[in-house]
Amino acid sequence: MYYICLNKFTFITVLNKLLLLSCLLLLTISCQAQSEKNNSAYDFRDLLVDIREEKLSPEMAGEKFKSILKPLRQKYADQMLDSSEVQLIFPLKSKNYRAVGGKGKGFYARQFNLFDHSISKSHPAHDIFIYDLNRDCKDDNDNQYVDVVAVNSGEVIAVENNWQEGDAYKGGNYVWFYDYQTGGLWYYAHLREVYVSMGQKIHAGDKIGEVGRTGFNALTNRSDTHLHLMHLSLDTDLNPRPINHYEWLKSAQTVYTAQIPENRSVKDVEVFKLQSKSLNDIKLAGKNRSKDIARKTLRTGK
């Protein structure tokens, strides 16, 4: 009898321990899942805001930047091409490289640091202008707003579309996207309207916004209406470096029609691999977009 009671006691003790271990395991898994959820909820736009408001040290901002970009680099690593093979769509519909300010001499990247908002003595970008004497954001040649298009195919990683007059930040309404082909980042600033959202897959030539005058500097009368366009190259350690992409813009193709992109899932996306400058090789990829735009919507920007 004593032996049976002892066995029952031992069994209950072991069972209680197993139940306790199971609860601890479930709690650990739950905490890890919540931690991963919190980390994934912190996106590139959040990082940009924290940098602008100087809530992070440059070192901490750099580490967060790498943690956000690492999954994209791993996801699309096999789709990157050498920079010498890059063939872009010109970022403004119906325009070409002649719209670039200063004939490409407006780019200067000295002291650039994406992670330190206190440094503001660089201009690692090109400003692309429209003819807009009365500052209404319309091209005076046809009295129409000018479409801003994706220079390449990629994934949108941050947008701002609620800039208000009086807001202090310089970029106004903007779009950042990760470029499948170059493995780098494109930044479009001062947009009047934004037509894409974070996480959206876009193709070269898709309409992503309209040229505007949003942003602290762009709003002033001293500034002509323009698109601010920057490209950041990412090295193997994901350190960002601005690239003077003027030569890319000079050889870019001009699009004369543009559509707002549909919401594409990852499986619907095929990356542009432009291995030739021949227009016959440039085709739209993705759902319901199989027509060859070489014959209908593109011609050289030269």
DRENDREN-278038 format. One line per field, with one value per residue: residue number from 1; residue in three letters; x, y, z of N, C-alpha, C in turn. Coordinates in steps of 0.001 Angstrom, whole numbers. Layout:
<rs>
sevo <- c(NUM|...)
lumnu <- c(ALA|...)
npx <- c(X|...)
npy <- c(Y|...)
npz <- c(Z|...)
capx <- c(X|...)
capy <- c(Y|...)
capz <- c(Z|...)
cpx <- c(X|...)
cpy <- c(Y|...)
cpz <- c(Z|...)
</rs>
This chain:
<rs>
sevo <- c(1|2|3|4|5|6|7|8|9|10|11|12|13|14|15|16|17|18|19|20|21|22|23|24|25|26|27|28|29|30|31|32|33|34|35|36|37|38|39|40|41|42|43|44|45|46|47|48|49|50|51|52|53|54|55|56|57|58|59|60|61|62|63|64|65|66|67|68|69|70|71|72|73|74|75|76|77|78|79|80|81|82|83|84|85|86|87|88|89|90|91|92|93|94|95|96|97|98|99|100|101|102|103|104|105|106|107|108|109|110|111|112|113|114|115|116|117|118|119|120|121|122|123|124|125|126|127|128|129|130|131|132|133|134|135|136|137|138|139|140|141|142|143|144|145|146|147|148|149|150|151|152|153|154|155|156|157|158|159|160|161|162|163|164|165|166|167|168|169|170|171|172|173|174|175|176|177|178|179|180|181|182|183|184|185|186|187|188|189|190|191|192|193|194|195|196|197|198|199|200|201|202|203|204|205|206|207|208|209|210|211|212|213|214|215|216|217|218|219|220|221|222|223|224|225|226|227|228|229|230|231|232|233|234|235|236|237|238|239|240|241|242|243|244|245|246|247|248|249|250|251|252|253|254|255|256|257|258|259|260|261|262|263|264|265|266|267|268|269|270|271|272|273|274|275|276|277|278|279|280|281|282|283|284|285|286|287|288|289|290|291|292|293|294|295|296|297|298|299|300|301|302)
lumnu <- c(MET|TYR|TYR|ILE|CYS|LEU|ASN|LYS|PHE|THR|PHE|ILE|THR|VAL|LEU|ASN|LYS|LEU|LEU|LEU|LEU|SER|CYS|LEU|LEU|LEU|LEU|THR|ILE|SER|CYS|GLN|ALA|GLN|SER|GLU|LYS|ASN|ASN|SER|ALA|TYR|ASP|PHE|ARG|ASP|LEU|LEU|VAL|ASP|ILE|ARG|GLU|GLU|LYS|LEU|SER|PRO|GLU|MET|ALA|GLY|GLU|LYS|PHE|LYS|SER|ILE|LEU|LYS|PRO|LEU|ARG|GLN|LYS|TYR|ALA|ASP|GLN|MET|LEU|ASP|SER|SER|GLU|VAL|GLN|LEU|ILE|PHE|PRO|LEU|LYS|SER|LYS|ASN|TYR|ARG|ALA|VAL|GLY|GLY|LYS|GLY|LYS|GLY|PHE|TYR|ALA|ARG|GLN|PHE|ASN|LEU|PHE|ASP|HIS|SER|ILE|SER|LYS|SER|HIS|PRO|ALA|HIS|ASP|ILE|PHE|ILE|TYR|ASP|LEU|ASN|ARG|ASP|CYS|LYS|ASP|ASP|ASN|ASP|ASN|GLN|TYR|VAL|ASP|VAL|VAL|ALA|VAL|ASN|SER|GLY|GLU|VAL|ILE|ALA|VAL|GLU|ASN|ASN|TRP|GLN|GLU|GLY|ASP|ALA|TYR|LYS|GLY|GLY|ASN|TYR|VAL|TRP|PHE|TYR|ASP|TYR|GLN|THR|GLY|GLY|LEU|TRP|TYR|TYR|ALA|HIS|LEU|ARG|GLU|VAL|TYR|VAL|SER|MET|GLY|GLN|LYS|ILE|HIS|ALA|GLY|ASP|LYS|ILE|GLY|GLU|VAL|GLY|ARG|THR|GLY|PHE|ASN|ALA|LEU|THR|ASN|ARG|SER|ASP|THR|HIS|LEU|HIS|LEU|MET|HIS|LEU|SER|LEU|ASP|THR|ASP|LEU|ASN|PRO|ARG|PRO|ILE|ASN|HIS|TYR|GLU|TRP|LEU|LYS|SER|ALA|GLN|THR|VAL|TYR|THR|ALA|GLN|ILE|PRO|GLU|ASN|ARG|SER|VAL|LYS|ASP|VAL|GLU|VAL|PHE|LYS|LEU|GLN|SER|LYS|SER|LEU|ASN|ASP|ILE|LYS|LEU|ALA|GLY|LYS|ASN|ARG|SER|LYS|ASP|ILE|ALA|ARG|LYS|THR|LEU|ARG|THR|GLY|LYS)
npx <- c(841|1890|3874|2391|1130|3382|4293|2177|2389|4911|4382|2492|4071|6033|4363|3375|5747|6283|4099|4663|7093|6140|4470|6366|7851|5946|5485|7998|8175|6038|6925|9166|7939|6399|8434|9676|7568|7345|9824|9604|7578|8754|9659|11266|10452|9837|12408|13582|12136|12930|15638|15515|14355|16324|16441|17954|21318|23868|25262|23560|21353|22473|22819|20171|19234|20650|19541|16964|17306|18668|17001|15814|18041|18891|16681|16523|19027|20107|19249|20560|22489|25511|26615|27308|25595|23206|20097|17898|14528|13594|12916|10814|7811|7695|9977|13567|17143|17952|16465|17651|19062|21686|23198|23953|25789|24993|25300|26739|28472|29866|30645|28321|25928|23667|22607|22956|21375|22173|24087|24167|25298|25574|24596|23625|22405|20299|18537|15589|13990|10857|9095|7803|6689|4803|4636|2717|2893|2335|3257|4179|4116|2043|150|-310|-90|2958|3861|5606|7790|8762|12167|13237|12570|11157|10743|8634|9695|9295|7098|5940|3096|1642|2493|2390|1974|4201|5291|8456|10320|12516|12171|9491|6619|7435|9054|10638|12365|13435|15730|15561|17406|19867|20335|20284|19047|16414|15486|12852|11863|9873|7331|4142|1866|1490|1408|1804|2304|3767|5661|4680|4988|6708|7063|9489|8805|6263|3767|4455|4037|3572|5218|6084|5956|6461|7853|10224|12248|11674|9248|9583|9782|12224|13011|12818|10292|10710|11910|13564|16106|17710|20223|21240|23909|24497|26931|28636|28352|26107|26344|25376|25971|26091|25468|26563|24363|24101|25074|23620|21091|21396|21419|18966|15650|12781|9474|6204|3632|2033|1056|-715|553|-714|-1637|717|1507|4309|4776|3848|5691|8199|11491|12995|15494|17624|19542|20339|20528|18722|15513|13681|14082|12993|10504|7329|6708|4731|1398|-1161|316|1738|2319|4463|6209|8020|7368|5315|5336|7833|10724|13965|15688|17482)
npy <- c(-1201|1218|1427|1732|4185|5808|5625|6842|9400|10123|10021|12096|14242|14276|14757|17311|18754|18445|19805|22360|22881|22844|25086|27100|26866|27531|30178|31300|30987|32595|35111|35447|35509|37819|39654|39465|40358|42991|43959|43674|45423|47843|49878|51081|53708|54512|54486|56563|58752|58717|59262|61833|63237|62971|60901|58700|57583|58056|55639|53672|54044|53233|50482|49638|50249|48359|45991|46202|46292|43962|41557|42169|42293|39633|38379|39208|38846|37286|38594|40895|43079|43979|47362|48539|47528|48683|49945|52477|53814|57095|59353|61250|61545|61902|63450|64086|63641|66267|67807|67688|69455|71901|70561|68097|68748|69285|67464|66622|64905|65215|64779|63353|61641|59393|58722|60732|63467|66012|66736|68580|69512|68467|67404|64841|64057|64415|67152|67398|69259|70944|73060|75683|78454|79878|78461|76455|73778|72618|71762|74343|74125|72449|72746|70710|68378|66691|63386|61249|58577|55134|54421|51956|48460|47347|47258|49087|50774|52820|55572|58954|60791|62827|65388|68678|72180|74105|72063|71005|69288|68513|66939|66666|65180|61858|59006|55956|53301|49874|48718|46101|45430|46871|46508|48575|51711|53938|57326|59536|62849|65732|65405|66039|64438|61061|57775|55160|52523|51391|48414|47710|46269|47385|48223|49153|52272|52519|54694|56582|58891|62513|65430|67936|70559|70081|70046|71652|73289|73183|74455|77189|80324|80725|78367|76406|74327|70913|67481|65715|63464|60652|58106|55368|53267|49996|48410|45226|44990|46382|49129|52395|54317|57256|57471|58964|59259|60375|59670|57362|58503|59954|58014|56935|55703|57320|57510|57755|57274|56430|54306|53945|51647|48325|46509|44253|40864|39047|36756|37525|39169|39851|40452|43172|42486|43995|43384|44411|47411|47714|48679|46754|44750|45499|44794|44714|43167|40829|40536|40705|42465|42123|43184|44431|47208|48513|49187|50934|52766|53766|55674|56786|58957|60742)
npz <- c(0|872|-1050|-3380|-2874|-2755|-5372|-6677|-5637|-6634|-9355|-9616|-8831|-10836|-13020|-12386|-12571|-15284|-16350|-15399|-16717|-19343|-19335|-18871|-21203|-23156|-22375|-22882|-25675|-26418|-25527|-27175|-29675|-29396|-29105|-31625|-33157|-32260|-33116|-35899|-36328|-36135|-38525|-41576|-41991|-39379|-38351|-39852|-38868|-36170|-36504|-37603|-35494|-33721|-31801|-31622|-31360|-33880|-34207|-33108|-34782|-37190|-36716|-36422|-38960|-40512|-39515|-40479|-43252|-43852|-44194|-46696|-48402|-48228|-49276|-51942|-53014|-55118|-57338|-57880|-59953|-61699|-61437|-63828|-65646|-65255|-66249|-66504|-66063|-66882|-64210|-64385|-66098|-69602|-69656|-69833|-69347|-69611|-67932|-65511|-62865|-63099|-64985|-64001|-62046|-59529|-57543|-54516|-52106|-49770|-46358|-45917|-43962|-43294|-40870|-39047|-38173|-37656|-39429|-42289|-44605|-47099|-50420|-51670|-54161|-57107|-58425|-60223|-62548|-63312|-65635|-64180|-63538|-62008|-59685|-59121|-59198|-61604|-64933|-66972|-69693|-70517|-68597|-66726|-64007|-63204|-63685|-61478|-61760|-61161|-61278|-61520|-60844|-57747|-54129|-52060|-49191|-47419|-46890|-46962|-46774|-45756|-45344|-44055|-44570|-42763|-41317|-40223|-41408|-44149|-46476|-47171|-48677|-49403|-51018|-50415|-51918|-52232|-54515|-56714|-58693|-58394|-55742|-53998|-52529|-53398|-53137|-53234|-53116|-51987|-53083|-54545|-54466|-53293|-54508|-53779|-51357|-48243|-48493|-50918|-54177|-56984|-60480|-62947|-64356|-63315|-61987|-59181|-57841|-57853|-59078|-56754|-54242|-51602|-48311|-46187|-47363|-50134|-50403|-50318|-52113|-53291|-54322|-57213|-58728|-58245|-58441|-55958|-56077|-54880|-54748|-52865|-52449|-51153|-49289|-48719|-46007|-45534|-45312|-46092|-49056|-50911|-54409|-57360|-59747|-62229|-64796|-65213|-65425|-67767|-69713|-69410|-70160|-71522|-70360|-71630|-70951|-67903|-65242|-62150|-59856|-59328|-56339|-55690|-55001|-53632|-55228|-57658|-58715|-61017|-61613|-63364|-65589|-67180|-69668|-71956|-73865|-75760|-76767|-77413|-75652|-73283|-71155|-69567|-66428|-64480|-63085|-65446|-67009|-69506|-71957|-74486|-73748|-75159|-77775|-77421|-75228|-74571|-75342|-76292|-74001|-74987)
capx <- c(0|2834|4572|1446|968|4631|4309|1198|2973|5998|3760|1887|5176|6601|3359|3379|6969|6099|3163|5382|8033|5351|4031|7538|8196|4953|5726|9209|7831|5165|7757|9979|7051|6048|9638|9828|6499|7715|10939|9143|6698|9626|10019|12239|9919|10048|13825|13819|11575|13792|16880|15178|14093|17548|16148|18941|22687|24181|25682|22367|20558|23123|22529|18762|19170|21127|18579|15790|17666|19242|16063|15640|19249|18874|15539|16712|20463|20436|18708|21358|23361|26594|26131|27555|24486|21969|19350|16776|13491|13767|11924|9669|7153|7874|11179|14823|18231|18126|15736|18474|19632|23132|23823|24519|26814|24398|25539|27950|28186|30802|30121|27008|25709|22224|22199|23220|20547|22822|24944|23275|26096|25753|23446|24004|21232|20074|17230|15082|13062|9824|8920|6664|6985|3854|4766|1482|3252|1967|4181|3589|4006|741|-713|-631|840|3929|3972|6895|7721|9842|13281|13532|11608|11572|9751|8535|10018|8837|6428|5319|2095|780|3223|1562|2729|4573|6131|9844|11248|12866|11818|8074|6098|8529|9011|11884|12167|14596|15885|15951|18510|21122|20494|20402|17823|16064|14735|12165|11362|9101|6211|2822|1027|2135|428|2205|2301|4879|5556|4143|5936|6544|7853|10052|7808|5023|3564|4499|3678|3594|6178|5448|6769|6373|9147|10545|13020|11059|8057|9932|9801|13564|13224|11978|9608|11596|12015|14871|16296|18977|20427|22222|24445|24748|28031|28349|27969|24897|26621|24869|26874|25413|26055|26228|23690|23840|25300|22462|19979|21658|21086|17647|14580|11659|8155|5213|2395|2346|-113|-520|722|-1648|-1002|1218|2128|5677|4796|3506|6752|9374|12400|13579|16917|17894|20875|20634|19940|17721|14146|12934|14301|12352|9117|6714|6479|3724|14|-1878|1197|2650|2542|5801|6079|9050|6785|4179|5437|9185|11691|15167|15650|18518)
capy <- c(0|2343|1479|2277|5618|6477|5711|7865|10700|10371|10290|13433|15202|14348|15384|18746|19321|18505|20889|23606|23060|23180|26483|27948|26813|28326|31577|31706|31104|33762|36308|35566|35915|39215|40434|39506|41212|44373|44327|43813|46591|49009|49840|52051|55048|54794|54802|57897|59725|58753|59957|63251|63805|62721|60027|57631|57944|57571|54232|52853|54155|52388|49081|49393|50277|47071|44944|46360|46030|42624|40612|42501|41881|38175|37977|39539|38871|36672|39401|42097|43113|44945|48721|48894|47010|49345|50697|53031|54655|58443|59454|62104|61204|62799|64257|63365|64119|67722|68435|67596|70760|72096|69585|67011|69215|69606|66360|66635|63979|65388|64722|62696|60610|59153|58455|61894|64552|67303|67041|69001|70276|67713|67250|63632|63774|65302|67799|67314|70382|71169|74475|76043|79822|80369|77620|75716|72362|72158|72118|75454|73771|71842|73009|69423|67853|65797|62092|60720|57132|54315|54281|50536|47641|47157|47188|50331|50500|53925|56690|60032|61399|63715|66598|69873|73425|74398|70972|71450|68409|69040|66097|66723|63852|61133|57556|55180|51901|48997|48395|44706|45276|47397|46175|49836|52411|55193|58272|60584|63816|66934|64992|66632|63304|59755|56783|53818|52314|50588|46991|47503|45915|48290|47948|50319|52993|52714|56010|56492|60175|63683|66451|68927|71543|69793|70074|72970|74080|73227|75301|78605|80856|80681|77039|76021|73052|69837|66202|65438|62023|60140|56655|54887|51924|49295|47469|43896|45149|47206|50536|53170|55292|57908|57266|59960|58475|61228|58910|56491|59332|60351|56900|56408|55743|58182|56898|58766|56939|55785|53875|53672|50192|47538|45886|42968|39992|38690|35754|38163|40090|39392|41581|43580|42220|44659|43007|45080|48735|47685|48832|45526|43847|46041|44325|44785|41866|40821|40221|41513|43489|41374|43845|44986|48660|49089|49736|51808|53821|54216|56036|57223|60291|61601)
capz <- c(0|950|-2340|-4366|-2571|-3126|-6843|-7070|-5284|-7591|-10659|-9562|-8778|-12195|-13881|-12074|-13133|-16742|-16627|-15144|-17833|-20535|-19195|-19066|-22631|-23877|-22040|-23605|-27096|-26543|-25379|-28381|-30771|-29174|-29387|-33082|-33670|-31973|-33978|-37278|-36400|-36260|-39935|-42051|-41761|-37956|-38189|-40402|-37928|-34986|-36877|-37766|-34175|-32954|-30672|-31643|-31727|-35228|-34148|-32907|-36007|-38186|-36418|-36741|-40424|-41018|-39150|-41338|-44642|-44029|-44820|-48108|-49100|-48315|-50100|-53352|-53292|-56406|-58421|-58056|-61114|-61659|-61705|-65225|-66447|-64838|-67249|-65763|-66646|-66343|-63124|-64698|-67360|-70749|-69491|-69961|-68493|-69721|-66823|-64305|-62551|-63127|-65890|-63206|-61119|-58231|-56614|-53694|-51005|-48664|-44985|-45847|-42949|-43221|-39491|-38191|-38704|-37423|-40574|-43374|-45564|-48339|-51321|-52414|-54990|-58247|-58499|-61594|-62536|-64317|-65962|-63334|-63101|-61006|-58488|-58828|-59354|-62941|-65994|-67724|-71107|-70793|-67444|-66112|-63020|-63833|-63016|-61043|-61988|-60617|-62211|-61616|-60107|-56369|-53048|-51291|-47785|-46567|-47568|-46199|-47656|-44975|-44988|-43998|-44527|-41389|-40838|-40345|-42113|-45464|-47625|-47519|-49013|-50035|-51222|-50453|-52296|-52412|-55938|-56899|-59630|-57867|-54336|-53266|-52164|-54080|-52314|-53986|-52137|-52356|-53920|-54314|-54106|-53270|-54961|-53379|-49911|-47762|-48785|-52264|-55227|-58117|-61670|-63625|-65137|-62561|-61374|-57729|-57260|-58735|-58668|-55900|-53532|-50181|-47636|-45648|-48319|-51458|-50400|-50431|-53476|-53871|-54899|-58343|-58519|-58691|-57739|-55351|-56275|-54339|-54748|-51908|-52639|-49892|-49432|-48177|-44598|-45548|-45063|-47239|-49657|-52047|-55729|-58382|-60778|-63391|-66031|-65377|-65895|-69149|-70611|-69033|-71152|-71152|-70480|-71999|-70236|-66622|-64480|-60731|-59757|-58535|-55178|-56134|-54014|-54010|-56286|-58931|-59110|-61743|-61630|-64625|-65760|-68441|-70070|-73210|-73948|-76820|-76255|-77646|-74525|-72087|-71088|-68246|-65813|-63435|-63402|-66437|-67536|-70357|-73234|-74675|-73754|-76018|-78989|-77153|-74218|-74280|-76364|-75585|-73427|-75547)
cpx <- c(879|3538|3684|1262|2198|4716|3345|1752|4073|5432|3183|2969|5793|5649|3322|4598|6859|5168|3839|6357|7310|4903|5191|7941|7241|5153|6939|8917|6984|5969|8612|9145|6682|7230|9855|8781|6840|8840|10487|8235|7500|10181|10954|11757|10091|11492|14130|13306|12464|15112|16618|14978|15243|17277|17166|20323|22942|24561|24472|21471|21140|22831|21075|18551|19570|20140|17329|16107|18174|18268|15837|16849|19288|17796|15810|18177|20797|19968|19508|22281|24480|26087|26331|26423|23174|21373|18062|15701|13690|12625|10752|9105|7376|9111|12416|15914|18473|17388|16526|19170|21152|23888|24564|25540|26266|24623|26829|27649|29113|30057|28749|26993|24206|21737|22403|22507|21200|23738|24067|24018|26309|24461|23748|22888|21243|18656|16816|13876|11993|9694|7652|6893|6063|3765|3480|1654|2820|3010|3528|3440|2645|-257|-1188|387|1745|4071|5415|6811|8929|10937|13630|12478|12093|10419|9791|8775|9628|8161|6007|4345|1179|1538|2284|2447|2960|5387|7582|10702|11322|12294|10376|7510|7161|8197|10446|11544|13487|14606|16381|17254|19847|21384|20665|19040|17663|15191|14199|11561|10619|7866|4913|1851|1873|1083|831|2210|3447|4631|5075|5262|5661|7464|8403|8980|6478|4962|3565|4137|3614|4568|5459|6433|6679|7777|9523|11273|12306|9874|8382|10019|11177|13841|12272|11408|10439|11364|13440|15062|17682|19015|21529|22624|24710|25883|27682|27937|26751|25142|26189|25891|26175|26197|25621|25674|23397|24038|24169|21277|20170|21273|19709|16642|13431|10340|7131|3813|2793|1058|258|-450|-383|-896|-576|1750|3513|5693|4464|4645|7862|10261|12880|15055|17290|19339|21264|19975|18891|16329|13334|13091|13588|10881|8596|6485|5396|2347|-591|-1015|2186|2932|3935|5684|7132|8460|5757|4469|6832|9885|12878|15015|16687|17964)
cpy <- c(1255|2543|2108|3772|6400|6667|6783|9260|11098|10754|11705|14505|15401|15065|16892|19441|19475|19639|22248|23910|23465|24631|27449|28004|27664|29818|32116|31930|32346|35055|36540|36058|37386|40120|40580|40408|42678|44848|44556|45031|47877|49011|50985|53483|55450|55195|56204|58988|59850|59463|61460|63935|63552|61928|58897|58206|57448|56090|53310|52885|53268|50914|48734|49368|48919|45946|45001|45942|44612|41625|40894|42057|40360|37685|38145|39519|38334|37504|40675|41966|44106|46316|49137|48440|47711|50158|51167|53600|56051|58734|60390|61730|62309|63700|63399|64059|65623|68476|68386|68934|70781|71155|68493|67435|69555|68548|66603|65901|64143|65433|64040|61629|60459|59102|59632|63113|65924|67708|67370|69786|69541|67721|66060|63153|64679|65864|67856|68243|70293|72678|74961|77429|80306|79470|76882|74202|71774|72613|73197|75149|73180|72020|71711|69098|66821|64517|61769|59202|56424|54143|52816|49765|47415|47056|48478|50022|51652|54983|57718|60711|62378|64960|67800|71111|73827|73283|71289|70556|68717|68242|66173|65326|63101|59661|57035|53803|51181|48519|46963|44577|45714|46954|47406|50459|53666|56023|59384|61561|64976|66602|65710|65562|62034|58698|55348|53734|51391|49102|46689|47192|46783|47865|49255|50963|53175|54131|55857|57810|61264|64712|67522|69891|71322|69720|71500|73851|74260|74181|76768|79045|80809|79360|76804|74624|71907|68559|66067|63927|61599|58629|56308|53462|51308|48299|46139|43938|46048|48642|51346|54196|55928|57731|58393|59222|59294|60475|57926|57281|59734|59250|56311|56563|56607|57441|58006|58444|56217|55448|53688|52162|49547|46985|44483|42164|39619|37725|36354|39004|39357|40603|41869|43231|42741|44398|43645|46437|48809|47784|47572|44534|44304|45646|44490|43376|41987|40583|41211|42622|42874|42036|44439|46502|49313|49774|50823|52987|54351|54719|56679|58652|61215|62461)
cpz <- c(0|-394|-3408|-4159|-2988|-4636|-7337|-6795|-6273|-8953|-10702|-9562|-10158|-13143|-13652|-12658|-14652|-17136|-16446|-16278|-19109|-20507|-19429|-20538|-23454|-23631|-22788|-25079|-27330|-26464|-26618|-29558|-30649|-29488|-30883|-33703|-33460|-32871|-35404|-37431|-36534|-37675|-40300|-41830|-40292|-37698|-38686|-39461|-36697|-35273|-36961|-36424|-33199|-31670|-30558|-31911|-33144|-35243|-33997|-34149|-37102|-37974|-36748|-38260|-40996|-40706|-40014|-42773|-44887|-44652|-46303|-48915|-49269|-49274|-51590|-53789|-54678|-57593|-58657|-59269|-60903|-62084|-63157|-66136|-66155|-65980|-66599|-66672|-66054|-65362|-63366|-66064|-68390|-70638|-69740|-69161|-68576|-68616|-65518|-64070|-62613|-64031|-65106|-62182|-59730|-57164|-55837|-52392|-49816|-47325|-44882|-44752|-42763|-41773|-38541|-38775|-38538|-38572|-41780|-44453|-46884|-49153|-52235|-53344|-56209|-58164|-59967|-61699|-63618|-64527|-65287|-62735|-61992|-59768|-58115|-59000|-60697|-63946|-66855|-69210|-71458|-69653|-66776|-65020|-63690|-63015|-62674|-61120|-61369|-61658|-62441|-60836|-58684|-55396|-52250|-49817|-46859|-47426|-46526|-47146|-46924|-44525|-45054|-43970|-43072|-40761|-41163|-41235|-43602|-46634|-48057|-47706|-49808|-50242|-51164|-51000|-52506|-53851|-56078|-57690|-59049|-56437|-53461|-52993|-53011|-53156|-53208|-52979|-52794|-53207|-53529|-53818|-54130|-53592|-54643|-51863|-49522|-48007|-50184|-53250|-56446|-59253|-62234|-64494|-64446|-61993|-59857|-57056|-58303|-58176|-57847|-55275|-52017|-49576|-47280|-46656|-49650|-51531|-50658|-51890|-54124|-54575|-56057|-58102|-59082|-57895|-57220|-55375|-55801|-54474|-53760|-52256|-51277|-50099|-48773|-46710|-44425|-45101|-46280|-47735|-50853|-53339|-56659|-59596|-62031|-64709|-66282|-65942|-67362|-70127|-70321|-70171|-70632|-71365|-70720|-71485|-68959|-65900|-63016|-60560|-58934|-57339|-55554|-54955|-54521|-55185|-57646|-59485|-59844|-61934|-63037|-64623|-67137|-68845|-71394|-73185|-75057|-76224|-76445|-76505|-73265|-72081|-69676|-67742|-64770|-63991|-64379|-67042|-68516|-71701|-73307|-74768|-74636|-77246|-78708|-76234|-73962|-75536|-75660|-75104|-74026|-76673)
</rs>
